[in-house]
Each structure stands twice: as structure tokens, then as C-alpha cells.
Amino acid sequence: MTATRGGRAADALQRITAAPLGRYQSAVVRIGFAGTWLFFLLREFPHRHELYGPEGPWSWELGRRLIARNDSFTVLMWTDSGLWFETVYLVSVLSSALLMLGWRTRAMSVVFMVGVLSLQNRSIFMGDGGDNVIHLMAIYLVMTRCGRVWSLDARAAARRKAGEEAQAPAGPGPGPDRAEPGLEPEPDRAGPGLEPEPDRAGPRLGTDYAGPGPGPEYAEPEPDRVGPVLWSVLGFLLITGTFLNEKGWFVLLLLWGLWAGHGLWWLVNRYVPDSQPHILLDAVANLLHNAALLVIMVEVCLIYATAGWYKVQGSRWQDGTALYYPLNLDYFTPWPALSGLLASGGVMVMVLTYVTVIVQVAFPFTLFNRPLKNVLLVFMMLEHAAIAVVLGLPFFSLAMIAADAVFLPTVFLVWLGARAAAGRKRLLARSRPSGSEAPAPAP
């Protein structure tokens, strides 16, 4: 019995340290939250000074007093310069776009987190429930390896791997790392999100693909120049911020740890790629990723559970009239005719009120029943899409849909990615002039 339990524990440890699980789910969460924050910043760009600027209604001095009490981290408190505010805002926009595209996801996830914390902690009274979710997920994403699929990093790694395979000597058949043409491993055969070992394409600092260097039969890959420069620039800013920072020391220490860890990861992959330290660092990175993904799932369950149980205690939710009131508030009626139509149906309002409570309370318990969980997941996503349209809360809805996406089945995400890739190819084919041919590949 003891040996059996020990073997199960060893198998579990091997599973959570051998590879990052939920590759597609973490990629969807990355794209969803980075895109939501990007769209929000672009939408509020004309009003950025009123929301977060040093001369807005919540002045820099008022913000400094509040942060002195709650010990929050924000780089906007380093100086009240308008130029510094514009720089931070534009860097936040840029990092959100690059993280959504998956360029240097390790580095961009850290910059993205700093931008979210800095802007939201600067004016905490400007946020809502969706901002709170983005605030938390920005921290969790730093610990994930969310660029393994659907990212520019993954695309670059695939190209390097293809180049290495083209230079490898031809054998009698496919090797252990090669599949027959047209045959690809099914993602769910080894468990949801489980993936093979990292590509042996050489290190790229600030990415999720800093695997061991190529073997002796491969040509030396082009050295990574952008990564060390980016790492050095961020290090200089971190040193400067250490002297200017007054509060939020926990986040600053976390940034120092991430900066040093990324540098160590690059050094190990660059000089001792096949050593025990590399295996250890890769296992730690996988463990952190899987733990962070689990925390994201638990966080989503807590959000729905607490929201549902608080609704149960409210008299308006008990009598089935809770949804009637926001449908009649000017602040939540971007389409008065549509809101009036929905509010006029008493039975519809009662049904939607009770179903909302039931779904939110029940969802955490349905995780052990996959078909039922998927049904409730679809309902919650459609509900948030309706909230975005009917109540005029698009960014809150996008944030919650991105959080819900962590529970989407891997098979569906793989199918969705394949359909998106096929649609992109058809679009590119149609955009080519008639009679033109694709350029021949270089010899």
C-alpha cells in the first residue's frame, strides 16, 4: 500500500514538472486579458488624464497619500511629471499589444503586470469588477508559460526547428522526434494540454522557448541580440525604480527575482544547455506554470461562488426582480428600447434572475462533470456577452469571458485554432492578385 501511494505521488510529481499543462488555455487567457486591457486603454486614451493623470480629479498628491496607507505599487508615484505619465501609459499600450501577439512573452508579461498595477493603483476608484479580475490575472500570468502556442515566440521556434530538421542528415525513417507526414500527435491523448519537451532551438531571452542549444549536427542558430538588450534595459529601469520607489516593496522584490531568474535561465541555456541545472530550472518553470494555472481556475471558481452566494442572500434576487432595476437605470441602458423590451417581460426577468444565481452557485461543483461544465460554461459566456451589449459593460464582460476560457476543452481550442489558421490562409489567398504566384523557396 505504501509503495503504491509512493508510486502515485511520483507519477503526479512527474506530470506537473515534466511539461506545462493547459498550453492552449493559458494562451487564450493571455490573449484575452492582454486584448481586453489594450482595448480599454485605447478606448480611454482621450480621457487618460482624467482617469490616471497627475492633474486629474484624483490628483497626484491624493494618490500619494492613499498609497502611503495601503502600500500599493505604482510607478506613477515616482514622479508627478506629465511626460512620465505619458511614457507609462504608452508602454502599457505597447506591452499589452506585444503580449497579446506573444512576442517575448516572459518579458512582456512582467511589463504588462507593471502597467496594470501602476495605472489601477494610481486611481483605485476608477475601476470595477472587471478591473479587479485583470489586476489579479496580470499577476498570475507572470508565472505561466503562456507563449507555448498561438504566439510569435512559438512561430519563431517552429521555424528554427524546421530549419534544424532540414539540416539534419536523412535517416531510413522518422526518428523519435519526428512524425510521419500528415500525422500529428493528438493533444488530449496524454492528458489535457500536455506537451512534449521544449524545442531544441537555442535560447531567446524573454521568451518561453529558451531550450537547450542544437546538437553538433546542426548549424549554429543566429544569436539572440534583442533579448539581452531588452533584459539590460529592464534591469536599468529596475535599478532606477529601486531608488525612487517608496511603497509596494513586495512587488519590487518580485520584479528583482523575475529579472534575475530570466537572466539565469538564459545563461544556463546558452552555456550548459544539457546539464542538470537546465533540467532543474525547466522543471521549476513547469511547476510554477501549472501552479499558476490552478490558481487561475480556483480564482474563477471563487468569483462565481462568492457572487452567487451573496446574491442568494439578497431579497431582490430571492423574489426574482434583481435584473429589472439595472435595466431601468440610465447608466446601464445604452440601448433604451432593448432594455425596455427586456424589462417589460416579468416572467423573462424572473427566469433570468434565478438562472443567473443557480449557474453561478453550481458552476464550481460541475467541474467534476465535463459535459455539464461545458454547458454551463457556454451559458456564462453568452450571459457576459449579453451584459456587454444590454448593460453597456464591454470590458467587464471581456475580462470575465477571458477568465472563463481557462476551462474550455483542449479539443475545442485545437479545432478553433485550426479553423482560424485555415481562414487566414484563405484570406491571404484571396488577397493575392490574380495570376500571381508565390515566390519559390530559397535554395
N, C-alpha and C positions, 0 to 999 in steps of 0.2 A: 504493500500500500504506500509506504514512504517512497519507494523507488518510483512508483507510478506518479505520485504527486510531484516528485522532483523532476521527472521527465516532462510533465506538462508545464511546469514552471520554466524549464529550459526552453521548451518549444515556444512558449509565449514570449520569453525574452528575445529569442532569436527572431521571431516575427516582427517585433516592434523596433528592433535595432538593425535588421538586415536591409530594409528598404523603407522609404517614405510611403505610407498608405494614403489613399484618397488623393491621388495626384490630380485627377480631374475636378474633384470637389474643391480642393484648395485653389486651383486655378480659377474656378468660377467665382469663388469668394474674393479672390484678388481682383479680378476684372470687375466684379460687381461693386465693391466698395470704392475702389480707385475711380471707377467711372462715375459713381454717384457723387463723390466729393469733387471731382473735376467739373461735372455739370453744375453743381451748386456754386462753386467758385466763379465759373463763367457767368452763371445767371445773376449772381450778386456783384459782379465786377463793377457796375456803375454805382453801387451802394456800399462798396467795400470800406470807405472811410467812415460812414455812419455806423457800420457794424463792428469793425475792429480797429479803425484808425486812431491815432493818438489824440485827434481833435474831435472825436465823435461824442455822442451824448454820454457814453460811459468813458470818461476821459482817462488818459494815461495815469494820472495821479490816483483816481478812484480805483483803477485796476491794480495799481501797485499796492494800495492799502489792503485790498481784498486778498491778493496773493500773499502778502506778508502774514495773513492769518491762516489761510488754508494750505499754504506751502505747495502751490501748484507750479508746474514747469511751463514756461513760455519764453521763447527767445525775444518776444516783442517787449519784454520788460528790461532788456539790456540797455535800451536807449529809446528816447521818445522822438527820434529822428523820423521825419516823413519818408526819407529815402530808404531807411532801414525797413520800414513797414512795407513799402512798395516791393523791395527786394524779397522779403519773406513771402509776400503774397504771390509774387510771380514764380518763385521757387516752388511754392506749394502747388501751383497750377502745373508747372513743368514736371515735378516728381509724380503727380497723380497721373498725368498722361503717359509717362515712361513706365510707371508701374503697371498700368492697365495694359500696355503693349508688351510688357515683360522684358524690358531692357535693363540689364544689371539688376535683377530683381532683389538680390540681397541688399545692395546698397540703396536702391530706390525705396525699398520697404522701410528702411530706417529714416530716410529723408521724409518720406510720406508721413510716418508717425510723428516726427518732429513738427511738420507743418500742421497736422491736425491738432496736436496738443497745444501748439503755440497760438493758433487762431481761436480755438474754442475756449481755452483757459483765459485768454485775453478778455473775452466778453461772455461770461458763462450764462448771462441772462438772455442771450440771443438764440439759444439752442432749444431743441425739442427732443422728443423721444428718439427720433432718427439720428440726431447728432450724438446722443449718448451711445447708441449702438455703433456708429462709426468710430467714436472715441475708443471704445473697448476693442473693436476688431482691428483697428490700426496697430494696437499694441500686440495683439495675438499674431498678426500676420508676420511680424518681425521674426518670430520663432519658427515659421513654416518654410518649407522648400516649395514655394508656390509657383515656381517658374519651370517646373519639370515638363509641362505640356502647355500648349497654346501660348507660347511666348517667343519673343525674338531670341532669347537665350537658347531655348530648345531648338529653334530653327537653325541657329548657328552651329550648335553642337551636332545636329543631324548632318549638316553639310560637311563638317570636319570628319565625322565618322565615315560618310560616304567617300570622302577623299582618301581616307586611310585604307578602306576596303578596296578601293580601286588600285592602290599601290601595293597591296598585299599580293604575294605570289599565289597563283591559281592552284587549287588543290583538286583532288579527284571528286570532291563533293562538298556540300555545305559543311562548314565547321560548326563547332559547338555554339558559336555566337551568331550563326547565320541561319536564316530560314529559307526554304525553297521559294522561288519567285511566286508571288501572289498569296503566300501563306504567312499570316501574321498571328502572333500569339493572342488568344482571347484574354482580355483584361481581367475577367472575373473567374478564370479557372483557378488561380492561385489566391483567391480572396479579393475583395473589392479594393481597387486602387493599388494592388501590389505590383511592383515594377522590378525589372532586372537591375543589375548593378549599374552604377553611373558610367557614362560613355568615357572611353579612354582617349580623350581628345586634348589633353593638356589643360592647364589651369587658366581660368579667366577670372580675375579678381572682381568681386562684387556680383558674381552670378551664382546660379545654382548648379553649374556644370564645371566645377573645378576638379575633375577626376584625375587619376594618375596619367602621367605622360605616355606617349606612344611607345611601342616596343621598338627594338632595333631594326625591324624590317620596314618601318615606316619612315617617311621623310619628316624632318623636324618641322612642327607647325609654326606658323607665324607667331612671333612673341606678342603677348598681350601688353600693349602700351597704354591703353585707355585706363585699365584697371588700376595700376599703380599710381597714375596721375590723379585719378578720382579719389583713391584712398588717401593720398598725401594732402589733397585739398581739404577733404573732410577732416583729416587729422589736424590741420592748421586751424580750421574753424572751431574744432572741439577744444583746442588749447586756448584759443581766444575766448571762447564762451566760458571756460572754466574760471577765468579771472573776472569776467563780467557777471556771471550768474550769482544770484543771491538766494534763490529758493528753488525747490524741486531738485534736491541733490540726488534723490534716488534715481530719477530719470537720467541725470547726468552721469552717474556711475554706470548705469545700464549702457549708455552710449559708449563710454570708455571700454566696457567689456566687449561690446559688439565690434568696436573698431579694432581692438587688439585681437579678438578671435578671428576676424576676417583676414587680418594680416598673417596670423599664424597658419590659418588654413591655406593661404596662397604659398607661403614658404614651404610647408610640408609637401604640397602637391608639386611644387616647382623643383625641389631638390631631392626629396626622398619619397617619390610617388608610390612605391610598392613596399613601404615599410609598415611596421606595426603602428607607429603614430598616426599614419594616414588611416588605417583601419579603425583605430580608436576614435579619431575625430569624425569619421564618416558615420560610425555607429552612434556617437553622441548627437550629431546633427539629425539623424533619423529619429532618434528617441525624442529630441526636442520637437521636431515636426509633428510626430504622432501625438505627443502630449498636448501640444497647442491645438491640434485639430480636435482632440477630445474635449478640451476646454471650450472651444467654439461651440461644439454640439451641446455641451452642458449649459452654456450661456444662453443659447437659443431656447432650450427647454425651460430654463428658469424664467426667461422673459414671458413666455406664454403661460407658464404655470402661475406665476405671480399675478399677471394681468387677468387671467381667468378667475382665480380665487378672489381677487379684490372685486371683480365685477359681481360675483355671486353674492357678496355682502351688500351691494348697493340696491336700494329699493327700486330705482328706475330700471335696473336690469332684471330684477325679480318680477316686476309687473309687465315687462316686455315693451317698455316705451323709451328706452335709453337712446335708440338711434333717431327717434323723432326730433329731439332737441337740436343736435348739430345740423340736421337738415334744414332747420329754420333760422340758423344764425347766419348773418351776412358774411362773417369771416370765413365760413365753411361752405359757401354757396357760390362757386364760380359759375355754375350753370343753374340759375334760379328756377327755370322751367323744369329741368330734370329733377332737381331736389324737391320741388313742389309735387311733382308726379309721384315720386317715391314716398314722400311723407303722407300723401293723401290715402295711401292704402294701409289701413290699420293692421290687417292680417299680415301683409308683407313685412311691415316694420316689426311686428311681434315675432314672426318666424326668423327673420334675420338676426334679431337681438338674441333670441335663445340659441340659435345655431352657432353664433359667434362665441358665446360663453361655453357651450358644450365642446366645440372644436378646440378652443384654447386650453381648457382643463384636461381634455382627453389626449391631446397630441403627445405629451411625454410618455404616456403609457402605451401608445401604439407603436413605439419604436421596435418592440419585440415581435410585431406582426407586420411584415413588409408590405403586403397588399393594402392593408388598412392604412398604414402610414403613408403610402403613396397617394391614396385617395384624399386623405386629409391635407397632405402637402399641396396637392393641386388646388383644393378649395381655398387654402390660406393664401396662396399666391394670387388666385383670382380675386379674392377678397381685398388684398392690398392693391391690386391693380384698380379695382373699383373705388377704393378710397382715394387713390391718386386722381381719378377723374371726377368723382362726385363731390368729394370734400376739398379738392384742391391741395392735396399734400403729396406732391410727386416724389420729393426727396426722402421723406419718411417711408413711403411705400417702396421705393427702390432699395433703400437700406434693408428693410425687412425681407424683401424678396431675395436679396443677395445673401442674407443670413439663412433664409430657408433653403437656399440652394446647396448648402453643405450636406443635406440629407437626400439629394437627388441620386437615383441609382447610377452606377458607373456605366451600365449598358446603355442607358438613355443618353448620357453625356457623350459617350463614344459615338453613338449614332448621330447625335446632334452635330458633333464636330465633323463627322464625315459628310453630312448633308451641307454644312456650311462650306467645307472645302470644295465640294462638287459645285455648289452655287457660285463660288468665287471663280472657279475655272471656266464655267460657262459665261460668266460676266466678262472675264478677260478675253475669252474667245470672240465674243460679240463686239467688243470694243476695238478689235484689230481691223484695220482697213481690209476690204475685200481684195483677194489676190495676193495679199502679203503673206510671207512665210516666216516662221520662227527662225532666228539665226542658228546656224549649225553650231554644235558644241565645239569648244576649243580642243585641239588635239592634245 
